[in-house]
Amino acid sequence: MRKRKLTFGLFSLMMAASVALTGNVNVSAATKKLSVNRVYENATVIKGKTKKKNVVKVKVGGKTYSVKVNKKGKFKVKVPKVKAGKKYTVKSYKKKKLYAKKTVYGIAKTVKVNKFTPSSRTISGYTRPSYKVQVTVNGKTYTKKANANSGAWKMTLSKKIGSDNVKVRVIKKNGKTFTVTTATHTHDCKPVYKTVHHDAQGHYETVTVPAYDEEKTVFHDICLKDGRDLTQDYLDSVKNKTYPVTPNKFFTIEDMKRDWDWTEENGYPKPGYDSLVFTNENLEVDKFAPPFSMYMGTQGWNGECDGHNYSSRPVTVKIHHEASTKQEWKIDKKAYDEKIITGYQCVCGKTK
């Protein structure tokens, strides 16, 4: 009898301990489950398991896609094409209450290399999670492990990629090559310019130039004996018409024609030296006056300096300019250079 009481007491103690340990915990509530199959790029469904009759929802780009879980607890949500590396949050609802949620990533089937340009200093992409990625570019190899969840990888290069191709090798966890691919850059075409010159635009206007006097240094023939300015003496004789009248008894028309090419219509031709004596001082050439060389041949009209030496010396003369008009260019729009785009070119030479 005593033995039966002891056994019953031990059983009672065990039951009490069991109740104390478990309390009021709902065991079925503690085993909520949501499993999602691996989702590969370009897939259009996301599959998995959760509590039967729940509703599974996936939000993609602002739009929510949902499906009811079947009696076996399986679901298949139709979604837009899955992108490698993109995060998808799968939520299981029991009626309107969130039952469980899980985050998954779109997994690349082999390896995906993101776009890059010749000026890029990084290269990135996606492959299987935790696989090793080797990138070879410009003769240098870079190695990195892909992210354990999304499969994302990214390399920082020592210099710009330039026009070189990029070789990407993916290695499995067991050390064997998974895949190898060669990626080429996206053409980064920059503008090509040429410079076009535009001349100034404007118009001519008639403007008045007031009369003015100008001091100018010219060379005159000066008599070395008495200092007579032979050049000025000749010019004064032309201005005042005091030179000898020709023809005369000592200098006939025949002499004038023979020795000086005189004509009644054009007077005395005055080439070079005989013309410069006028033009140097801004004077109009007097074609009918005897030439300066004739004057110098006699060393003065009356031979005042005959037999004397003379020299060409600089003298300052005052030249008077009468008021006049002239055509002056007025600028309406200044000249300028313009850079225009003639096309676009990548560093590799590709144009568009």
C-alpha positions, 0 to 999 in steps of 0.5 A, a space after each residue: 500500500 505504501 508503495 502505491 502511494 509513493 508511485 502515485 506521488 511521483 506521477 503527480 509531481 511529474 505532471 505538475 512539473 510539466 505544467 509549470 514548464 509549458 505554461 499556456 504556450 500555444 505550440 502550433 502558433 510557435 511553428 509558423 512557416 514560410 519557405 520560398 524556393 530560389 528565384 532565378 532571373 527572368 522567372 515569372 513566378 515565385 513559389 514556396 510553402 506556407 500555411 494552407 488557405 493563407 494569402 501570399 502577396 508580393 509587391 513589385 514596382 508599386 503593384 501587389 501580386 497575390 495568390 491563395 495557398 492551396 490545401 497542401 500549403 503550396 503557392 505560386 505567385 505570378 510576377 513580372 520577369 525577375 531581375 538578378 539582384 533585385 530584392 523581393 519581400 514575400 508576405 503570408 497573410 492569415 485573413 488580414 493579419 500578417 502571418 509570416 514574411 521572407 525576403 528573397 533575391 533574384 539570382 543570376 542563372 550564370 553571371 550578369 555584368 552591369 553596363 560600364 563605360 571606358 571611363 568607369 573605375 568600377 565593374 559590378 554584376 550578379 552571379 550565384 551567391 557566395 561564388 568567387 568572381 575573377 575580373 581581368 582587365 588591362 592585364 590585371 586580375 581582381 577577385 571577390 566573393 559574391 554576396 551570400 544572399 543576392 549574389 551581387 559583386 563589385 570590383 574597384 579598379 586601379 584605373 579606368 577601363 578604357 577600350 579594353 574588354 573585361 573577362 569575367 570568370 566565376 568559380 564554384 565553392 568546390 573550386 571548379 569554373 562555373 562560367 566564363 564570359 567577356 564583357 564589352 563597354 557601353 559606348 560613351 560617345 562624347 561630343 566632337 566639336 569644331 570651331 566656326 568663325 563668324 565675321 563681324 556684321 555691320 555697315 558703312 557710314 559717311 563721316 566728316 573728317 575735320 581739317 587738320 595740320 600734320 607735321 611730317 619729316 621729309 627730305 629736301 635737297 639743301 645747297 651746302 654753300 648758302 643753305 638754300 632749300 632747293 626743294 622748297 624753292 621749287 615747290 614755292 615756284 609751282 605754288 606761286 606760278 613763278 617758274 619759267 614759262 615754256 616754251 620760250 626762246 631758249 627752250 622750244 616746243 621741239 626741245 620740250 617734246 624731245 627732251 621731256 616727253 611733253 605733250 599739249 594734253 598731258 604736260 610734263 610726265 613726272 615719274 618717280 623722283 619728279 612725282 615724289 617731290 609733290 606726294 611726299 608733302 601731300 600735294 597734287 602733282 602739277 603736270 604742266 609745271 616744269 619737272 623738279 629734275 629740270 629745276 635741279 639741272 640748272 641748280 635753281 631757275 636762275 642758276 642761283 646755286 649753279 656749281 654748288 654742292 647740295 645734300 638731302 637733309 631731313 626737314 619738318 614740314 607742316 602739311 594741311 589737310 582740308 576737311 573731307 568725308 570718308 566711308 567708315 565701317 560701323 560694327 553692328 555685331 562683333 566677330 565671334 567663334 562658335 563651337 558646334 557639334 559635328 558628331 559623337 565619338 567614343 574613346 574606342 573610335 566608335 562614332 554616331 
